[in-house]
Amino acid sequence: MITVERVQTGVRMERRMLKVLKGLAEYLDISLGDLLEGIVLHAFEQKVPFSDATMVVVGRLKEVYGLDLTAADSHHVTSLDEGGVG
């Protein structure tokens, strides 16, 4: 086990994406922070963070929460409080 120093952070995320992430963390029985750290560490090494079976769960959670954003939408979304239209 590796010991690290963790800090509390406040980040803003798209609502449905956060619901999917929380649902996945619950399914995997890990904290949201652990899930996000794992995703980031995999991305930094250009590795896929999830197995095929986990991706099936992600797909189901996306359907449940209506998450239709894709990687193509990355860095191209506007928040409602930043001038977006509701």
ChimeraX commands (.cxc) that place a marker at each C-alpha (Angstrom):
marker #1 position 0.00,0.00,0.00 radius 0.5
marker #1 position 1.31,3.45,-0.91 radius 0.5
marker #1 position 0.70,6.32,1.51 radius 0.5
marker #1 position -0.20,9.70,0.01 radius 0.5
marker #1 position -1.36,13.05,1.35 radius 0.5
marker #1 position -4.87,13.90,0.20 radius 0.5
marker #1 position -6.43,17.35,0.22 radius 0.5
marker #1 position -10.06,18.43,0.13 radius 0.5
marker #1 position -11.00,20.12,-3.13 radius 0.5
marker #1 position -14.15,21.59,-4.54 radius 0.5
marker #1 position -14.66,20.98,-8.24 radius 0.5
marker #1 position -17.61,21.75,-10.49 radius 0.5
marker #1 position -18.81,18.98,-12.79 radius 0.5
marker #1 position -21.75,18.36,-15.06 radius 0.5
marker #1 position -24.60,17.09,-12.87 radius 0.5
marker #1 position -25.39,13.87,-14.75 radius 0.5
marker #1 position -21.70,12.99,-15.04 radius 0.5
marker #1 position -21.32,13.29,-11.29 radius 0.5
marker #1 position -24.32,11.00,-10.77 radius 0.5
marker #1 position -22.76,8.39,-13.06 radius 0.5
marker #1 position -19.43,8.66,-11.23 radius 0.5
marker #1 position -21.08,8.35,-7.82 radius 0.5
marker #1 position -23.09,5.37,-9.02 radius 0.5
marker #1 position -19.98,3.70,-10.38 radius 0.5
marker #1 position -18.05,4.33,-7.16 radius 0.5
marker #1 position -20.92,2.78,-5.22 radius 0.5
marker #1 position -20.99,-0.22,-7.57 radius 0.5
marker #1 position -17.21,-0.69,-7.20 radius 0.5
marker #1 position -17.43,-0.11,-3.43 radius 0.5
marker #1 position -14.81,2.65,-3.47 radius 0.5
marker #1 position -14.94,6.35,-2.68 radius 0.5
marker #1 position -15.57,8.91,-5.38 radius 0.5
marker #1 position -12.09,10.30,-4.72 radius 0.5
marker #1 position -10.49,6.88,-5.25 radius 0.5
marker #1 position -12.42,6.46,-8.49 radius 0.5
marker #1 position -11.34,9.86,-9.81 radius 0.5
marker #1 position -7.71,9.27,-8.81 radius 0.5
marker #1 position -7.75,5.95,-10.64 radius 0.5
marker #1 position -9.24,7.47,-13.79 radius 0.5
marker #1 position -6.67,10.27,-13.79 radius 0.5
marker #1 position -3.69,7.97,-13.17 radius 0.5
marker #1 position -4.82,5.72,-16.02 radius 0.5
marker #1 position -5.33,8.72,-18.33 radius 0.5
marker #1 position -1.86,10.08,-17.50 radius 0.5
marker #1 position -0.41,6.78,-18.75 radius 0.5
marker #1 position -2.79,6.54,-21.73 radius 0.5
marker #1 position -4.35,3.39,-20.27 radius 0.5
marker #1 position -8.00,2.36,-20.21 radius 0.5
marker #1 position -9.31,2.76,-16.64 radius 0.5
marker #1 position -12.12,0.20,-16.81 radius 0.5
marker #1 position -12.64,-3.39,-17.86 radius 0.5
marker #1 position -15.23,-4.29,-20.49 radius 0.5
marker #1 position -17.57,-5.46,-17.72 radius 0.5
marker #1 position -17.25,-2.15,-15.88 radius 0.5
marker #1 position -17.90,-0.26,-19.12 radius 0.5
marker #1 position -21.22,-2.11,-19.39 radius 0.5
marker #1 position -22.10,-0.74,-15.94 radius 0.5
marker #1 position -21.00,2.74,-17.03 radius 0.5
marker #1 position -23.27,2.47,-20.07 radius 0.5
marker #1 position -26.23,1.49,-17.92 radius 0.5
marker #1 position -25.59,4.32,-15.48 radius 0.5
marker #1 position -25.34,6.79,-18.37 radius 0.5
marker #1 position -28.74,5.62,-19.59 radius 0.5
marker #1 position -30.29,5.84,-16.12 radius 0.5
marker #1 position -29.02,9.39,-15.58 radius 0.5
marker #1 position -29.45,10.58,-19.17 radius 0.5
marker #1 position -25.77,11.35,-19.72 radius 0.5
marker #1 position -25.35,11.86,-23.45 radius 0.5
marker #1 position -22.06,13.76,-23.44 radius 0.5
marker #1 position -19.09,12.13,-25.16 radius 0.5
marker #1 position -15.35,12.72,-25.32 radius 0.5
marker #1 position -16.01,14.95,-28.34 radius 0.5
marker #1 position -17.89,17.32,-26.01 radius 0.5
marker #1 position -14.87,17.66,-23.74 radius 0.5
marker #1 position -13.80,21.30,-23.27 radius 0.5
marker #1 position -16.78,22.47,-25.39 radius 0.5
marker #1 position -19.55,22.76,-22.80 radius 0.5
marker #1 position -20.86,25.89,-21.13 radius 0.5
marker #1 position -22.29,26.00,-17.64 radius 0.5
marker #1 position -25.71,27.58,-17.14 radius 0.5
marker #1 position -24.17,30.07,-14.69 radius 0.5
marker #1 position -21.52,31.00,-17.28 radius 0.5
marker #1 position -23.89,32.23,-19.94 radius 0.5
marker #1 position -25.32,28.94,-21.15 radius 0.5
marker #1 position -28.97,28.66,-22.08 radius 0.5
marker #1 position -31.30,26.53,-19.97 radius 0.5
marker link #1:1,2 radius 0.2
marker link #1:2,3 radius 0.2
marker link #1:3,4 radius 0.2
marker link #1:4,5 radius 0.2
marker link #1:5,6 radius 0.2
marker link #1:6,7 radius 0.2
marker link #1:7,8 radius 0.2
marker link #1:8,9 radius 0.2
marker link #1:9,10 radius 0.2
marker link #1:10,11 radius 0.2
marker link #1:11,12 radius 0.2
marker link #1:12,13 radius 0.2
marker link #1:13,14 radius 0.2
marker link #1:14,15 radius 0.2
marker link #1:15,16 radius 0.2
marker link #1:16,17 radius 0.2
marker link #1:17,18 radius 0.2
marker link #1:18,19 radius 0.2
marker link #1:19,20 radius 0.2
marker link #1:20,21 radius 0.2
marker link #1:21,22 radius 0.2
marker link #1:22,23 radius 0.2
marker link #1:23,24 radius 0.2
marker link #1:24,25 radius 0.2
marker link #1:25,26 radius 0.2
marker link #1:26,27 radius 0.2
marker link #1:27,28 radius 0.2
marker link #1:28,29 radius 0.2
marker link #1:29,30 radius 0.2
marker link #1:30,31 radius 0.2
marker link #1:31,32 radius 0.2
marker link #1:32,33 radius 0.2
marker link #1:33,34 radius 0.2
marker link #1:34,35 radius 0.2
marker link #1:35,36 radius 0.2
marker link #1:36,37 radius 0.2
marker link #1:37,38 radius 0.2
marker link #1:38,39 radius 0.2
marker link #1:39,40 radius 0.2
marker link #1:40,41 radius 0.2
marker link #1:41,42 radius 0.2
marker link #1:42,43 radius 0.2
marker link #1:43,44 radius 0.2
marker link #1:44,45 radius 0.2
marker link #1:45,46 radius 0.2
marker link #1:46,47 radius 0.2
marker link #1:47,48 radius 0.2
marker link #1:48,49 radius 0.2
marker link #1:49,50 radius 0.2
marker link #1:50,51 radius 0.2
marker link #1:51,52 radius 0.2
marker link #1:52,53 radius 0.2
marker link #1:53,54 radius 0.2
marker link #1:54,55 radius 0.2
marker link #1:55,56 radius 0.2
marker link #1:56,57 radius 0.2
marker link #1:57,58 radius 0.2
marker link #1:58,59 radius 0.2
marker link #1:59,60 radius 0.2
marker link #1:60,61 radius 0.2
marker link #1:61,62 radius 0.2
marker link #1:62,63 radius 0.2
marker link #1:63,64 radius 0.2
marker link #1:64,65 radius 0.2
marker link #1:65,66 radius 0.2
marker link #1:66,67 radius 0.2
marker link #1:67,68 radius 0.2
marker link #1:68,69 radius 0.2
marker link #1:69,70 radius 0.2
marker link #1:70,71 radius 0.2
marker link #1:71,72 radius 0.2
marker link #1:72,73 radius 0.2
marker link #1:73,74 radius 0.2
marker link #1:74,75 radius 0.2
marker link #1:75,76 radius 0.2
marker link #1:76,77 radius 0.2
marker link #1:77,78 radius 0.2
marker link #1:78,79 radius 0.2
marker link #1:79,80 radius 0.2
marker link #1:80,81 radius 0.2
marker link #1:81,82 radius 0.2
marker link #1:82,83 radius 0.2
marker link #1:83,84 radius 0.2
marker link #1:84,85 radius 0.2
marker link #1:85,86 radius 0.2
view
